[in-house]
Amino acid sequence: MKIIDKKSDKKSDKKSDKKSDKKSDKKQYYLNRINNNIVRQIAKHIPDYIKTFVGYYYAILHMTLALLGIFIILFSNNLLWLSFILNLIILDSMAIVFIHDCPLTFLERKYLGYTSVSSRSDWLYQLDILYECTHDYEKQLELLINLWSIVAVKMLCIISMDMLSIQIKN
């Protein structure tokens, strides 16, 4: 039969309580430092109109990238530029697969509360053009797959025409 000493049991309980108190105090200290740092303090005082301004910045950046990409796809015969656009499309597609949203669309939704994708979906809905799915990332991925296909076909046509010595007028 084993005899349990109550005093030693109480001492070990007190030691473990002190260790857990130190750990929780240390954890609380770091949580307070994170929550009370200068960036978070400034962010608490940012007015809504500045957040809206930042949201419009991301929306304009998103539209500018899309329009310049479309311009290059339509009017450039340079394989280097087309391969650059192809790589951008691939990177955006990978981001959509991993985080289920385009990074710029995510930032638009964060700061504006709506996105260019949702605006486009609403506009298409008013024209009685409906998607079967309701997920934005599926629509974005479908669009990017179609864009990738168009750029790849254009690049293949340019390479084929170059191989056959057919001149393309600029």
NORTA-V986702 format. One record per residue. N is the residue number from 1. RES is the residue in one small letter. OMEGA is omega in whole degrees, 0 to 359 (none if undefined). D_LAST is the distance of its C-alpha to the last C-alpha in Angstrom with 2 decimals. Layout:
n=N res=RES omega=OMEGA d_last=D_LAST
n=N res=RES omega=OMEGA d_last=D_LAST
This chain:
n=1 res=m omega=183 d_last=98.20
n=2 res=k omega=179 d_last=95.77
n=3 res=i omega=180 d_last=96.71
n=4 res=i omega=179 d_last=93.92
n=5 res=d omega=183 d_last=94.49
n=6 res=k omega=181 d_last=93.51
n=7 res=k omega=181 d_last=93.20
n=8 res=s omega=178 d_last=90.68
n=9 res=d omega=178 d_last=88.72
n=10 res=k omega=180 d_last=88.61
n=11 res=k omega=180 d_last=87.50
n=12 res=s omega=176 d_last=84.59
n=13 res=d omega=179 d_last=83.58
n=14 res=k omega=179 d_last=83.69
n=15 res=k omega=180 d_last=81.58
n=16 res=s omega=176 d_last=78.93
n=17 res=d omega=179 d_last=78.97
n=18 res=k omega=179 d_last=78.47
n=19 res=k omega=180 d_last=75.55
n=20 res=s omega=176 d_last=73.87
n=21 res=d omega=179 d_last=74.57
n=22 res=k omega=179 d_last=72.95
n=23 res=k omega=180 d_last=69.91
n=24 res=s omega=176 d_last=69.58
n=25 res=d omega=180 d_last=70.15
n=26 res=k omega=179 d_last=67.49
n=27 res=k omega=179 d_last=65.06
n=28 res=q omega=178 d_last=65.90
n=29 res=y omega=181 d_last=65.42
n=30 res=y omega=176 d_last=61.87
n=31 res=l omega=177 d_last=61.06
n=32 res=n omega=178 d_last=62.34
n=33 res=r omega=179 d_last=60.26
n=34 res=i omega=184 d_last=57.10
n=35 res=n omega=184 d_last=57.90
n=36 res=n omega=179 d_last=59.02
n=37 res=n omega=189 d_last=56.37
n=38 res=i omega=181 d_last=54.75
n=39 res=v omega=179 d_last=51.40
n=40 res=r omega=178 d_last=53.17
n=41 res=q omega=179 d_last=55.47
n=42 res=i omega=182 d_last=52.59
n=43 res=a omega=179 d_last=50.75
n=44 res=k omega=184 d_last=53.90
n=45 res=h omega=179 d_last=53.82
n=46 res=i omega=180 d_last=50.16
n=47 res=p omega=182 d_last=50.18
n=48 res=d omega=182 d_last=48.34
n=49 res=y omega=176 d_last=46.00
n=50 res=i omega=176 d_last=44.60
n=51 res=k omega=177 d_last=44.06
n=52 res=t omega=177 d_last=42.26
n=53 res=f omega=178 d_last=40.10
n=54 res=v omega=177 d_last=39.23
n=55 res=g omega=177 d_last=38.48
n=56 res=y omega=176 d_last=36.07
n=57 res=y omega=179 d_last=34.41
n=58 res=y omega=178 d_last=33.81
n=59 res=a omega=179 d_last=32.63
n=60 res=i omega=177 d_last=30.11
n=61 res=l omega=179 d_last=28.97
n=62 res=h omega=180 d_last=28.66
n=63 res=m omega=179 d_last=26.64
n=64 res=t omega=178 d_last=24.34
n=65 res=l omega=180 d_last=23.65
n=66 res=a omega=182 d_last=23.06
n=67 res=l omega=177 d_last=20.73
n=68 res=l omega=176 d_last=18.61
n=69 res=g omega=178 d_last=18.57
n=70 res=i omega=178 d_last=17.53
n=71 res=f omega=179 d_last=14.70
n=72 res=i omega=180 d_last=13.41
n=73 res=i omega=184 d_last=14.13
n=74 res=l omega=192 d_last=12.34
n=75 res=f omega=182 d_last=9.05
n=76 res=s omega=173 d_last=8.80
n=77 res=n omega=180 d_last=8.14
n=78 res=n omega=183 d_last=10.43
n=79 res=l omega=179 d_last=13.72
n=80 res=l omega=179 d_last=15.83
n=81 res=w omega=179 d_last=14.99
n=82 res=l omega=177 d_last=15.38
n=83 res=s omega=175 d_last=18.62
n=84 res=f omega=178 d_last=19.75
n=85 res=i omega=178 d_last=19.49
n=86 res=l omega=178 d_last=21.24
n=87 res=n omega=176 d_last=23.99
n=88 res=l omega=179 d_last=24.46
n=89 res=i omega=179 d_last=24.95
n=90 res=i omega=180 d_last=27.42
n=91 res=l omega=179 d_last=29.33
n=92 res=d omega=178 d_last=29.66
n=93 res=s omega=178 d_last=30.83
n=94 res=m omega=178 d_last=33.38
n=95 res=a omega=179 d_last=34.64
n=96 res=i omega=180 d_last=35.09
n=97 res=v omega=184 d_last=37.03
n=98 res=f omega=184 d_last=39.22
n=99 res=i omega=178 d_last=40.03
n=100 res=h omega=177 d_last=39.35
n=101 res=d omega=173 d_last=37.07
n=102 res=c omega=182 d_last=33.90
n=103 res=p omega=179 d_last=35.09
n=104 res=l omega=175 d_last=33.59
n=105 res=t omega=177 d_last=35.06
n=106 res=f omega=180 d_last=38.35
n=107 res=l omega=176 d_last=38.34
n=108 res=e omega=181 d_last=37.52
n=109 res=r omega=181 d_last=40.48
n=110 res=k omega=187 d_last=42.68
n=111 res=y omega=183 d_last=42.21
n=112 res=l omega=183 d_last=41.51
n=113 res=g omega=175 d_last=43.38
n=114 res=y omega=183 d_last=40.49
n=115 res=t omega=175 d_last=36.89
n=116 res=s omega=178 d_last=33.56
n=117 res=v omega=180 d_last=34.08
n=118 res=s omega=177 d_last=37.49
n=119 res=s omega=178 d_last=36.23
n=120 res=r omega=179 d_last=33.56
n=121 res=s omega=178 d_last=36.30
n=122 res=d omega=180 d_last=38.62
n=123 res=w omega=178 d_last=36.05
n=124 res=l omega=178 d_last=35.38
n=125 res=y omega=178 d_last=39.17
n=126 res=q omega=178 d_last=39.65
n=127 res=l omega=182 d_last=37.26
n=128 res=d omega=172 d_last=39.42
n=129 res=i omega=188 d_last=36.77
n=130 res=l omega=170 d_last=38.77
n=131 res=y omega=177 d_last=38.30
n=132 res=e omega=181 d_last=41.18
n=133 res=c omega=179 d_last=41.22
n=134 res=t omega=181 d_last=42.10
n=135 res=h omega=180 d_last=40.76
n=136 res=d omega=184 d_last=37.72
n=137 res=y omega=177 d_last=36.74
n=138 res=e omega=178 d_last=36.49
n=139 res=k omega=180 d_last=34.12
n=140 res=q omega=180 d_last=31.98
n=141 res=l omega=177 d_last=32.02
n=142 res=e omega=179 d_last=31.10
n=143 res=l omega=181 d_last=28.10
n=144 res=l omega=176 d_last=26.95
n=145 res=i omega=177 d_last=27.54
n=146 res=n omega=177 d_last=25.36
n=147 res=l omega=179 d_last=22.55
n=148 res=w omega=180 d_last=23.00
n=149 res=s omega=180 d_last=22.87
n=150 res=i omega=181 d_last=19.61
n=151 res=v omega=180 d_last=17.92
n=152 res=a omega=178 d_last=19.71
n=153 res=v omega=178 d_last=18.72
n=154 res=k omega=179 d_last=15.00
n=155 res=m omega=178 d_last=15.49
n=156 res=l omega=177 d_last=17.61
n=157 res=c omega=179 d_last=15.22
n=158 res=i omega=179 d_last=12.49
n=159 res=i omega=179 d_last=15.46
n=160 res=s omega=180 d_last=16.86
n=161 res=m omega=177 d_last=13.89
n=162 res=d omega=179 d_last=13.80
n=163 res=m omega=180 d_last=17.55
n=164 res=l omega=180 d_last=17.50
n=165 res=s omega=175 d_last=15.11
n=166 res=i omega=182 d_last=12.77
n=167 res=q omega=176 d_last=9.40
n=168 res=i omega=179 d_last=6.35
n=169 res=k omega=178 d_last=3.77
n=170 res=n omega=none d_last=0.00
